[in-house]
Amino acid sequence: MTEQWHLPDELIERYTGGRLEPVQVMSVESHLARCERCRAAVPYEGEWLAASWAGIEDLVDRPRRGLAERVLCRAGVPEHVATFLAATPALARGWLVAVSAVTAFAVAAAHLVNRDPRAGLESLVPFLVVAPVLPPAGIALAYGPRVDPVHETQAATPMGGSRALLLRAVAVLVSAVVLTGMATPLLPGPPGLAAAWLLPALALTAATLVLSTRFAPLVSATALTAAWFGAVVAAARLTGDGLAPFSPAAQALYGAATLILIPLVYLRRAHFDSGEPRWNRP
C-alpha cells in the first residue's frame, strides 16, 4: 500500500511566505483540502484567518451596490426590488443605448426634415412615430428564457412570473419616457405637439402587456409595433396629413384605450406568457 505523500517543511514555508507561483499555490491548496496532517502543519495565525473569513463573508453577504441600484434606492424603490431591477436582464445597458441611439436618430431626422420650408410641423413625424414603440420593444426584451439567462432560476422565486414582468415593464416604461422626454425640448415645433408621443406610448405599452397574457412578450410587441406603423401610414394616406395620428381626437382615443387596458392587465396578471412554447409547460 502506497504511503500518502505530505508537504515538505520547505514547501510549507514558501507557501506561507507567499513565494510560490500561482500554479504551485493551487497544487498545495488542493493537497491541504484533503490532508488534515498538512493543514495542521501550516502555521496559520488565528486572528488573521478569522479576519480574512469575516471579510469574505461580508463581501458575499453584502455585495457592493452598483450605481443603478443606488439611484433606485434613493428614488424610494425598496432595496430588494432595486437589486432585482439592477441585476436583470443583462441586456439592460444594450437596450438603453439602443433607445438613446433611436431617439437621437429621430431627433436628427426631424431637424433634417425641418430644413424643407414645405415641411412645417410634419418635421416631427419621424420622432412621433418612433418614440411610442420604444417601451414595447423594451418589454419584448425584458422577460423570457430567450432573453434572460437566469429566467429559470428567478422563475422559481417570489419575484418570478407576473411580478417580474410587471416590474421590468414599469422600469422599461419609465426609462424610455425619461430618455425620450429629455429629447423633446430639442425638437423643432411647439412643445405640446412634440410630447404627442406619450399617450400612444402608454397605450402600446398597456396593449403589449395585455397581449402578453396570451402570447410571448416578443410576439406581442412585434405585432403591435407592426400594427402601429401600418395604422400611421394608413391614416396619413387617408387624410393627407402625417400628423393625423397625433391629433386631439386621436389623443383622446389613446387615453381612453389606456384607461381600459390597464385594468385588463391587472385582471389577467396571472396569465402572463412565460415566453416558452405552451407544449413545454407543466
DOKOL-51822 format. One record per residue (C-alpha): x, y, z. Coordinates in Angstrom, 2 decimals, decimal comma, always signed. Example, Ala and Ser with C-alpha at 12.3 -4.5 7.8 and 13.67 -1.06 7.14 Angstrom:
<pts>
<pt east="+12,30" north="-4,50" up="+7,80"/>
<pt east="+13,67" north="-1,06" up="+7,14"/>
</pts>
This chain:
<pts>
<pt east="+0,00" north="+0,00" up="+0,00"/>
<pt east="+1,47" north="+3,37" up="-1,03"/>
<pt east="+2,09" north="+5,77" up="+1,84"/>
<pt east="+0,38" north="+9,15" up="+1,46"/>
<pt east="+2,65" north="+12,00" up="+0,39"/>
<pt east="+2,87" north="+15,10" up="+2,60"/>
<pt east="+4,12" north="+18,62" up="+2,04"/>
<pt east="+7,78" north="+19,11" up="+2,99"/>
<pt east="+8,56" north="+21,82" up="+5,54"/>
<pt east="+10,44" north="+23,89" up="+2,96"/>
<pt east="+7,40" north="+23,96" up="+0,65"/>
<pt east="+5,10" north="+24,91" up="+3,52"/>
<pt east="+7,45" north="+27,74" up="+4,47"/>
<pt east="+7,49" north="+29,08" up="+0,90"/>
<pt east="+3,70" north="+28,76" up="+0,71"/>
<pt east="+3,06" north="+30,70" up="+3,93"/>
<pt east="+5,65" north="+33,28" up="+2,90"/>
<pt east="+3,90" north="+33,91" up="-0,41"/>
<pt east="+6,89" north="+32,83" up="-2,53"/>
<pt east="+5,17" north="+30,20" up="-4,68"/>
<pt east="+3,95" north="+30,53" up="-8,25"/>
<pt east="+0,14" north="+30,55" up="-8,72"/>
<pt east="+0,17" north="+27,01" up="-10,15"/>
<pt east="+2,14" north="+25,75" up="-7,15"/>
<pt east="-0,23" north="+27,52" up="-4,75"/>
<pt east="-3,19" north="+25,78" up="-6,37"/>
<pt east="-1,45" north="+22,42" up="-6,06"/>
<pt east="-0,59" north="+22,99" up="-2,39"/>
<pt east="-4,09" north="+24,13" up="-1,51"/>
<pt east="-5,58" north="+21,16" up="-3,34"/>
<pt east="-3,47" north="+18,89" up="-1,15"/>
<pt east="-4,32" north="+20,82" up="+2,03"/>
<pt east="-8,02" north="+20,42" up="+1,31"/>
<pt east="-7,76" north="+16,63" up="+1,72"/>
<pt east="-4,83" north="+16,23" up="+4,14"/>
<pt east="-5,52" north="+17,03" up="+7,78"/>
<pt east="-1,91" north="+16,42" up="+8,85"/>
<pt east="-0,52" north="+19,03" up="+6,42"/>
<pt east="-3,21" north="+21,51" up="+7,36"/>
<pt east="-2,14" north="+21,20" up="+10,98"/>
<pt east="+1,46" north="+21,86" up="+9,94"/>
<pt east="+0,65" north="+25,18" up="+8,27"/>
<pt east="+1,27" north="+27,97" up="+10,83"/>
<pt east="-1,89" north="+29,98" up="+10,35"/>
<pt east="-2,45" north="+32,98" up="+12,59"/>
<pt east="-5,84" north="+32,61" up="+14,20"/>
<pt east="-6,69" north="+36,30" up="+14,24"/>
<pt east="-5,61" north="+36,80" up="+10,62"/>
<pt east="-7,62" north="+33,78" up="+9,46"/>
<pt east="-10,73" north="+34,91" up="+11,35"/>
<pt east="-10,44" north="+38,42" up="+9,94"/>
<pt east="-9,99" north="+37,06" up="+6,41"/>
<pt east="-13,09" north="+34,88" up="+6,64"/>
<pt east="-15,06" north="+37,76" up="+8,15"/>
<pt east="-14,11" north="+39,95" up="+5,19"/>
<pt east="-15,07" north="+37,27" up="+2,69"/>
<pt east="-18,42" north="+36,65" up="+4,38"/>
<pt east="-19,14" north="+40,37" up="+4,47"/>
<pt east="-18,36" north="+40,69" up="+0,77"/>
<pt east="-20,55" north="+37,71" up="-0,13"/>
<pt east="-23,44" north="+38,58" up="+2,16"/>
<pt east="-23,41" north="+42,29" up="+1,39"/>
<pt east="-22,05" north="+42,85" up="-2,12"/>
<pt east="-21,30" north="+46,41" up="-3,12"/>
<pt east="-24,31" north="+48,02" up="-4,78"/>
<pt east="-23,91" north="+49,38" up="-8,28"/>
<pt east="-24,78" north="+52,89" up="-9,45"/>
<pt east="-28,19" north="+51,92" up="-10,86"/>
<pt east="-29,17" north="+50,18" up="-7,63"/>
<pt east="-28,08" north="+53,15" up="-5,51"/>
<pt east="-30,05" north="+55,55" up="-7,71"/>
<pt east="-33,19" north="+53,39" up="-7,47"/>
<pt east="-32,89" north="+53,17" up="-3,69"/>
<pt east="-32,51" north="+56,95" up="-3,42"/>
<pt east="-35,64" north="+57,30" up="-5,54"/>
<pt east="-37,58" north="+55,33" up="-2,93"/>
<pt east="-37,56" north="+51,91" up="-4,58"/>
<pt east="-37,35" north="+49,07" up="-1,99"/>
<pt east="-33,87" north="+47,59" up="-1,76"/>
<pt east="-34,85" north="+44,08" up="-2,91"/>
<pt east="-36,74" north="+45,48" up="-5,91"/>
<pt east="-33,82" north="+47,77" up="-6,78"/>
<pt east="-31,45" north="+44,80" up="-6,64"/>
<pt east="-33,74" north="+42,78" up="-8,91"/>
<pt east="-34,10" north="+45,56" up="-11,48"/>
<pt east="-30,41" north="+46,44" up="-11,47"/>
<pt east="-29,27" north="+42,84" up="-11,83"/>
<pt east="-31,55" north="+41,71" up="-14,65"/>
<pt east="-31,65" north="+41,44" up="-17,51"/>
<pt east="-28,03" north="+41,57" up="-18,60"/>
<pt east="-29,02" north="+43,32" up="-21,82"/>
<pt east="-30,38" north="+46,40" up="-19,98"/>
<pt east="-27,37" north="+48,52" up="-20,91"/>
<pt east="-27,66" north="+47,49" up="-24,54"/>
<pt east="-31,35" north="+48,39" up="-24,61"/>
<pt east="-30,72" north="+51,82" up="-23,06"/>
<pt east="-28,01" north="+52,50" up="-25,62"/>
<pt east="-30,40" north="+51,42" up="-28,38"/>
<pt east="-33,17" north="+53,71" up="-27,06"/>
<pt east="-30,74" north="+56,62" up="-26,91"/>
<pt east="-29,50" north="+55,92" up="-30,44"/>
<pt east="-33,00" north="+55,57" up="-31,92"/>
<pt east="-34,17" north="+58,72" up="-30,14"/>
<pt east="-31,15" north="+60,66" up="-31,37"/>
<pt east="-31,81" north="+59,41" up="-34,90"/>
<pt east="-35,46" north="+60,51" up="-34,71"/>
<pt east="-34,48" north="+63,96" up="-33,44"/>
<pt east="-31,89" north="+64,32" up="-36,19"/>
<pt east="-34,45" north="+63,21" up="-38,79"/>
<pt east="-36,92" north="+65,80" up="-37,52"/>
<pt east="-34,33" north="+68,55" up="-37,86"/>
<pt east="-33,36" north="+67,41" up="-41,35"/>
<pt east="-36,99" north="+67,42" up="-42,49"/>
<pt east="-37,49" north="+70,81" up="-40,84"/>
<pt east="-34,96" north="+72,35" up="-43,24"/>
<pt east="-37,52" north="+71,97" up="-46,01"/>
<pt east="-39,73" north="+75,12" up="-45,97"/>
<pt east="-42,70" north="+72,99" up="-47,02"/>
<pt east="-42,35" north="+70,56" up="-44,14"/>
<pt east="-43,75" north="+72,70" up="-41,35"/>
<pt east="-44,89" north="+70,78" up="-38,30"/>
<pt east="-44,68" north="+67,47" up="-40,18"/>
<pt east="-40,96" north="+67,50" up="-39,46"/>
<pt east="-41,93" north="+65,99" up="-36,09"/>
<pt east="-43,48" north="+62,90" up="-37,69"/>
<pt east="-40,30" north="+60,74" up="-37,63"/>
<pt east="-39,89" north="+61,29" up="-33,91"/>
<pt east="-43,58" north="+60,92" up="-33,05"/>
<pt east="-43,86" north="+57,65" up="-34,97"/>
<pt east="-40,73" north="+56,02" up="-33,49"/>
<pt east="-40,96" north="+57,13" up="-29,85"/>
<pt east="-44,14" north="+55,20" up="-28,89"/>
<pt east="-42,70" north="+51,80" up="-29,88"/>
<pt east="-39,60" north="+52,07" up="-27,66"/>
<pt east="-41,30" north="+50,91" up="-24,41"/>
<pt east="-42,93" north="+47,84" up="-26,07"/>
<pt east="-39,55" north="+46,97" up="-27,59"/>
<pt east="-38,02" north="+47,04" up="-24,12"/>
<pt east="-40,78" north="+44,84" up="-22,73"/>
<pt east="-40,15" north="+42,34" up="-25,53"/>
<pt east="-36,58" north="+42,03" up="-24,28"/>
<pt east="-37,43" north="+42,09" up="-20,58"/>
<pt east="-38,73" north="+38,61" up="-19,87"/>
<pt east="-38,45" north="+35,03" up="-21,07"/>
<pt east="-35,87" north="+32,25" up="-21,40"/>
<pt east="-34,64" north="+33,51" up="-24,77"/>
<pt east="-33,52" north="+36,89" up="-23,43"/>
<pt east="-32,86" north="+36,28" up="-19,73"/>
<pt east="-30,02" north="+33,86" up="-18,85"/>
<pt east="-31,35" north="+33,40" up="-15,29"/>
<pt east="-35,01" north="+33,08" up="-16,27"/>
<pt east="-35,38" north="+29,53" up="-14,95"/>
<pt east="-33,76" north="+30,46" up="-11,63"/>
<pt east="-35,73" north="+33,61" up="-10,94"/>
<pt east="-38,99" north="+32,00" up="-12,13"/>
<pt east="-38,87" north="+29,78" up="-9,02"/>
<pt east="-38,51" north="+32,77" up="-6,67"/>
<pt east="-41,19" north="+35,09" up="-5,22"/>
<pt east="-40,04" north="+37,68" up="-7,81"/>
<pt east="-40,89" north="+35,38" up="-10,72"/>
<pt east="-43,88" north="+35,25" up="-13,03"/>
<pt east="-46,18" north="+38,22" up="-13,46"/>
<pt east="-44,40" north="+40,26" up="-10,80"/>
<pt east="-41,10" north="+40,06" up="-12,66"/>
<pt east="-42,64" north="+41,05" up="-15,98"/>
<pt east="-44,64" north="+43,94" up="-14,49"/>
<pt east="-41,65" north="+45,30" up="-12,56"/>
<pt east="-39,46" north="+45,19" up="-15,64"/>
<pt east="-42,22" north="+46,68" up="-17,78"/>
<pt east="-42,54" north="+49,63" up="-15,40"/>
<pt east="-38,76" north="+50,08" up="-15,34"/>
<pt east="-38,62" north="+49,96" up="-19,15"/>
<pt east="-41,50" north="+52,42" up="-19,50"/>
<pt east="-40,04" north="+54,90" up="-17,02"/>
<pt east="-36,57" north="+54,81" up="-18,54"/>
<pt east="-37,92" north="+55,16" up="-22,09"/>
<pt east="-40,19" north="+58,04" up="-21,09"/>
<pt east="-37,33" north="+59,82" up="-19,31"/>
<pt east="-34,89" north="+59,41" up="-22,22"/>
<pt east="-37,46" north="+60,37" up="-24,83"/>
<pt east="-38,75" north="+63,23" up="-22,70"/>
<pt east="-35,23" north="+64,62" up="-22,46"/>
<pt east="-35,14" north="+64,74" up="-26,26"/>
<pt east="-38,48" north="+66,55" up="-26,60"/>
<pt east="-37,13" north="+70,09" up="-25,95"/>
<pt east="-34,55" north="+69,52" up="-28,70"/>
<pt east="-37,25" north="+69,08" up="-31,35"/>
<pt east="-38,48" north="+71,78" up="-33,70"/>
<pt east="-42,05" north="+72,95" up="-33,29"/>
<pt east="-44,24" north="+73,60" up="-30,23"/>
<pt east="-43,51" north="+71,54" up="-27,07"/>
<pt east="-47,14" north="+70,39" up="-26,83"/>
<pt east="-47,01" north="+68,68" up="-30,21"/>
<pt east="-43,52" north="+67,30" up="-29,54"/>
<pt east="-44,96" north="+65,48" up="-26,50"/>
<pt east="-47,76" north="+63,88" up="-28,52"/>
<pt east="-45,89" north="+60,55" up="-28,45"/>
<pt east="-46,62" north="+59,97" up="-24,75"/>
<pt east="-50,23" north="+58,75" up="-24,84"/>
<pt east="-49,60" north="+56,42" up="-27,82"/>
<pt east="-46,59" north="+55,02" up="-25,92"/>
<pt east="-48,74" north="+54,35" up="-22,83"/>
<pt east="-51,46" north="+52,72" up="-24,93"/>
<pt east="-49,00" north="+50,50" up="-26,81"/>
<pt east="-47,28" north="+49,51" up="-23,56"/>
<pt east="-50,58" north="+48,54" up="-21,91"/>
<pt east="-51,67" north="+46,66" up="-25,05"/>
<pt east="-48,36" north="+44,76" up="-25,11"/>
<pt east="-48,89" north="+43,65" up="-21,52"/>
<pt east="-52,46" north="+42,56" up="-22,22"/>
<pt east="-51,38" north="+40,51" up="-25,25"/>
<pt east="-48,55" north="+39,04" up="-23,17"/>
<pt east="-51,19" north="+37,26" up="-21,09"/>
<pt east="-51,80" north="+35,10" up="-24,17"/>
<pt east="-48,61" north="+35,29" up="-26,24"/>
<pt east="-44,90" north="+35,73" up="-25,56"/>
<pt east="-43,89" north="+39,38" up="-24,95"/>
<pt east="-41,66" north="+39,38" up="-28,03"/>
<pt east="-44,53" north="+38,25" up="-30,26"/>
<pt east="-46,94" north="+40,75" up="-28,67"/>
<pt east="-44,58" north="+43,71" up="-29,02"/>
<pt east="-43,65" north="+42,82" up="-32,61"/>
<pt east="-47,28" north="+42,52" up="-33,69"/>
<pt east="-48,28" north="+45,82" up="-32,07"/>
<pt east="-45,28" north="+47,64" up="-33,50"/>
<pt east="-46,17" north="+46,46" up="-37,00"/>
<pt east="-49,82" north="+47,43" up="-36,42"/>
<pt east="-48,78" north="+50,88" up="-35,16"/>
<pt east="-46,61" north="+51,61" up="-38,20"/>
<pt east="-49,35" north="+50,34" up="-40,51"/>
<pt east="-52,00" north="+52,49" up="-38,80"/>
<pt east="-49,82" north="+55,62" up="-39,02"/>
<pt east="-49,16" north="+55,10" up="-42,72"/>
<pt east="-52,84" north="+54,37" up="-43,43"/>
<pt east="-54,06" north="+57,44" up="-41,51"/>
<pt east="-51,56" north="+59,69" up="-43,27"/>
<pt east="-52,66" north="+58,44" up="-46,70"/>
<pt east="-56,37" north="+58,67" up="-45,96"/>
<pt east="-56,21" north="+62,19" up="-44,52"/>
<pt east="-53,23" north="+63,56" up="-46,41"/>
<pt east="-51,85" north="+64,73" up="-43,05"/>
<pt east="-48,88" north="+63,00" up="-41,45"/>
<pt east="-49,89" north="+64,40" up="-38,06"/>
<pt east="-53,40" north="+62,93" up="-38,15"/>
<pt east="-52,46" north="+60,05" up="-35,78"/>
<pt east="-51,45" north="+62,68" up="-33,21"/>
<pt east="-54,46" north="+64,99" up="-33,44"/>
<pt east="-56,54" north="+65,84" up="-30,33"/>
<pt east="-59,17" north="+63,27" up="-31,34"/>
<pt east="-56,53" north="+60,58" up="-31,71"/>
<pt east="-55,00" north="+61,54" up="-28,36"/>
<pt east="-58,39" north="+61,12" up="-26,69"/>
<pt east="-58,66" north="+57,67" up="-28,26"/>
<pt east="-55,20" north="+56,68" up="-26,92"/>
<pt east="-56,08" north="+57,93" up="-23,47"/>
<pt east="-59,37" north="+56,01" up="-23,41"/>
<pt east="-57,62" north="+52,85" up="-24,63"/>
<pt east="-55,02" north="+53,16" up="-21,89"/>
<pt east="-57,68" north="+53,53" up="-19,19"/>
<pt east="-59,40" north="+50,38" up="-20,47"/>
<pt east="-56,25" north="+48,30" up="-20,93"/>
<pt east="-54,62" north="+48,96" up="-17,55"/>
<pt east="-57,42" north="+47,25" up="-15,56"/>
<pt east="-57,22" north="+44,34" up="-18,01"/>
<pt east="-53,51" north="+43,97" up="-17,27"/>
<pt east="-54,31" north="+43,72" up="-13,57"/>
<pt east="-57,19" north="+41,28" up="-14,03"/>
<pt east="-55,18" north="+38,97" up="-16,30"/>
<pt east="-51,84" north="+39,26" up="-14,49"/>
<pt east="-51,89" north="+35,57" up="-13,56"/>
<pt east="-51,90" north="+34,60" up="-17,23"/>
<pt east="-48,74" north="+36,30" up="-18,41"/>
<pt east="-47,00" north="+34,19" up="-21,02"/>
<pt east="-43,58" north="+32,99" up="-19,93"/>
<pt east="-42,17" north="+33,11" up="-23,44"/>
<pt east="-41,96" north="+29,32" up="-23,62"/>
<pt east="-43,91" north="+27,16" up="-26,09"/>
<pt east="-47,12" north="+26,04" up="-24,43"/>
<pt east="-46,37" north="+22,36" up="-25,05"/>
<pt east="-43,24" north="+22,67" up="-22,89"/>
<pt east="-45,09" north="+23,87" up="-19,82"/>
<pt east="-46,12" north="+21,60" up="-16,95"/>
</pts>
